[in-house]
Amino acid sequence: MGYDLPGKVAVVTGGASGIGYATARALRGAGAQVVIADIDERAGGKAADDLGATFATLDVTSPASWQRLVETVTKVHGGIDIGFLNAGVSGGTPIASLTDADYRRIMAINVDGVVFGARALVGPLERRGGGRIVATSSLAGLVALPKDPVYTASKHAVVGLVRALAPDLAERGITIHAICPGLTDTPLLDGAKAYLEEQGMPLLRPEDIAAAVLGCLAGDETGHAWVVQAGREPIAYRFRGVPGPAGGVKPPEGFRDPKI
Ligand SMILES: NC(=O)c1ccc[n+]([C@@H]2O[C@H](COP(=O)([O-])OP(=O)(O)OC[C@H]3O[C@@H](n4cnc5c(N)ncnc54)[C@H](O)[C@@H]3O)[C@@H](O)[C@H]2O)c1
């Protein structure tokens, strides 16, 4: 039990801002070496300077960019132990006025970014004898936001991906979790913050999510979607069983919900 962070090398995507920055800071505080990987070079470089981390330019939507990142981090730090696949963007566009470009951009960052990141990191983590992956989903990965259907779709995809990957990665010594925060006070909320506060909606602090991520890293369990809500401890969401075929037919292994 337990997972010692000193000496571990952590890659944090979207680490230049918000939840990624707070988690990078918490990881540094716990003794890990941190690579802030972000598309925003100016903010990412400054964040790395502030935290005693290193910065690497990364566009999470690009497999080639992921390959360069893995090569660079391996050369500079000797390997990778932890991936926090966190970069993401909000949606907010009603379906009737959604442009092709907006749709592709949201899905590319929020979904491709996690798929390409997990694919790029599995080999390096395995070469270190195992490791940890945490992907940032959202409460919108577990509930439907009618005002943000494409964001909802993208964050449900992250939860499904994490749950489906967990059994295979467990055999490689890698745990993987999805973190599902409620509304958090970061630049992603943009103009909505004043309205939300007016409505009395409690906002989480990015530090609250960082603490939940470090909690995921500490445990040996895998495949959970952790709900993080203001004023509560993180809770592993319990999925209900899905009805099988009638007549007592047992579905084949691959069609059963993995019990981990
Ligand atoms: N803030 C919230 O209320 C909230 C709630 C639930 C989930 N989330 C999720 O948390 C994650 C982090 O969001 P945040 O609130 O900290 O937002 P943020 O805007 O503060 O940070 C997002 C970071 O991602 C980076 N990024 C964007 N596109 C990128 C790309 N293609 N490649 C690499 N980096 C890229 C940005 O430069 C930025 O540094 C996102 O996945 C978001 O969906 C946020």
The ligand as a Gaussian input file, in Angstrom:
#p B3LYP/6-31G(d) Opt

LIG

0 1
 N      -13.225000      24.524000     -13.988000
 C      -14.271000      23.692000     -13.840000
 O      -15.345000      24.070000     -13.348000
 C      -14.121000      22.245000     -14.267000
 C      -15.071000      21.324000     -13.772000
 C      -14.967000      19.988000     -14.153000
 C      -13.942000      19.589000     -14.993000
 N      -13.045000      20.507000     -15.461000
 C      -11.977000      20.025000     -16.325000
 O      -10.741000      20.289000     -15.711000
 C       -9.721000      20.336000     -16.713000
 C       -8.831000      21.548000     -16.471000
 O       -9.629000      22.705000     -16.630000
 P       -9.415000      24.063000     -15.821000
 O      -10.710000      24.390000     -15.219000
 O       -8.198000      23.988000     -14.980000
 O       -9.229000      25.056000     -17.075000
 P       -8.089000      26.090000     -17.485000
 O       -8.628000      26.789000     -18.690000
 O       -7.662000      26.883000     -16.298000
 O       -6.847000      25.158000     -17.910000
 C       -6.849000      24.383000     -19.087000
 C       -5.412000      24.248000     -19.561000
 O       -5.413000      23.362000     -20.691000
 C       -4.509000      23.895000     -21.664000
 N       -4.837000      23.383000     -23.010000
 C       -5.910000      23.702000     -23.783000
 N       -5.813000      23.092000     -24.982000
 C       -4.661000      22.346000     -24.953000
 C       -4.030000      21.492000     -25.885000
 N       -4.541000      21.264000     -27.116000
 N       -2.869000      20.895000     -25.531000
 C       -2.309000      21.127000     -24.310000
 N       -2.870000      21.945000     -23.386000
 C       -4.035000      22.552000     -23.706000
 C       -4.694000      25.413000     -21.560000
 O       -3.606000      26.121000     -22.152000
 C       -4.802000      25.579000     -20.047000
 O       -3.517000      25.770000     -19.469000
 C      -10.447000      20.326000     -18.060000
 O      -10.399000      19.004000     -18.601000
 C      -11.875000      20.682000     -17.679000
 O      -12.813000      20.183000     -18.597000
 C      -13.108000      21.820000     -15.099000

